Amino acid sequence: MFYDLNVPYSPDDPEISHTLNFLAELGYTTVALSQTIAGKLPTDLSPPPTPANTPKGLTLLTRLNLTFSDPAQNQRLNNLAQVYDLVAVRPTNEKCLLNACTNLDCDVISLDLSVRHPYHFKFKMLSAAIARGIRLEICYGPGVTGSGPDARRNLIGNAMSLIRATRGRGIIVSSEAKRALGVRAPWDVINLTCVWGLSQERGKEAICEEARKTTALAKLKRTSWRGIVDVVDGGKTVERKGNAQKGQKAAGKQKGAPVENNGDGLKRKASVGADTTTDEPEKALSKRELKRRAKKARLALGEPEGGSETPAAG
C-alpha cells in the first residue's frame, strides 16, 4: 500500500480528476487532499467537498496545511483535528519550527525544501517531534516541477540535511503536485530517497509504513481520549458464573460455621476444628490394610502369631 499524503485540492480545480486517476494507475491506494491556509484561521473552517468521479480502490483523506510565522498563532489545532483527517503545519522560521516540534499538537511537520533556509536542522529539536509521534514530510513536487535549477538544488541539499539530522527516522515523502505531471511512481520516489541519503528499505517505509502510521495515529487522536484510551464498544455487563466459581462459593460457605469479629468491623469465618463433622463417606479399606489392622488387634489381645486372620468376636 502506497500513500501520497499531500495533494493540493480546491473545489474549482479542473486537474484534480486527472491527478487522482494517474495516482491510482501508478499504484497509490491512499491520497490526502490538502487545503493550505496562511495567517489567521477563519471561524467556519471545514474541508471542501469530495471531487466527483473518484477512482475505485482509492481512499481519500482530508488534510489542512497551516503556514505560520508566529508561534502565538494557530491555537485551535485540537478543534481542527476533529474536522480534518490530518493536520500539518509549515513553519517559516526556526523559532516556529522549535515550537512545532515541542508544543504543537499536529500530525505532520511539512517544510518547504525547495527554498533555502537560513538555519540548520538540529537532531535534538527534530528528535523531540519524532518522539511525540509527529512525522517530518519531504515534498518532491516543488523541486521536480519548480522554476529553474535552484529549486531542485535546494530540494536535494535540504533533504540530505533533514535526513542526516533525523538519522533517517520519522520521514514521510509526499508529492504536493498540483498537476498529474508532477507525480512520480512509488519506486521512482524510492530512488529519489536513495539519492537523498536514505536506504531503499527506509525509502519504501517513507511512502508505506511511516505514512500509514501517520494516518493511524491521527485517527486515534480523534476517536480516543488523548490518544491513549480508545473506547471500542460500551457493551452491556453480562453476569457469568462458571462451575469453578460455584464450587468455590459452595466450599467457602459451610452451614453452621461460626463467624467471629476481629474488632475493626470486619467479619471473618472461624477456622474449622478437628471436631467438625463432615458428610463425606469414608473410603473403602484395602486388603492389606485389613490384614494389618487384624494383626494389630491380635497383638493387642495377646494372641499368638499364627492365630486366625480376624480377631475373635466378644
Disulfide bonds with the S-S distance in Angstrom:
none
